[in-house]
Amino acid sequence: MNFDFLCRFLLGSLAVNYGILLIWFLAFVFAKNWMRGLHSRWFHLSDNTFDTIHYSGMAVYKIGILLFNLAPFLALYFMGNGS
């Protein structure tokens, strides 16, 4: 595998993962009551607990994106441009 393929793959993966994160955020903002109703069928969560779980999940997901997509992309990009 060459640097160009890996860079394009990581960049595409970065875009897809940020798209998923954006959809999750928009669903949380605009369909919060529907999501809470759906989750309350299985779990008895307070409003604060529900918000904390989703906000923490989005934070962990974003850190994962930065760690597993952006950092390797930047490393490969700068390595490829250095030669």
C-alpha positions, 0 to 999 in steps of 0.5 A: 500500500502506498501513502496516497491510498492510505491518505485517501482512505483515512480522509474518507473514513474521517468524512464518514465518521464526522457525518455520523457524528453530525447526524447523531448531534442533529438527532439529539438536538432536534429529535431529543424527545423521540430518542428519549421516548425510544430509550425509555422503553428499555431503560429508566433514565432521568433527563440529566442522565440521558443527556450525560450519556449521549454527550459523553458518547459523542465526546468519546466518539469524537476522540476516537475519530481524532485518534484513529483517523485524523492523527494517522492521516496527518502523520502519513500526509506529512511523511509523504510530503517530506520526501 
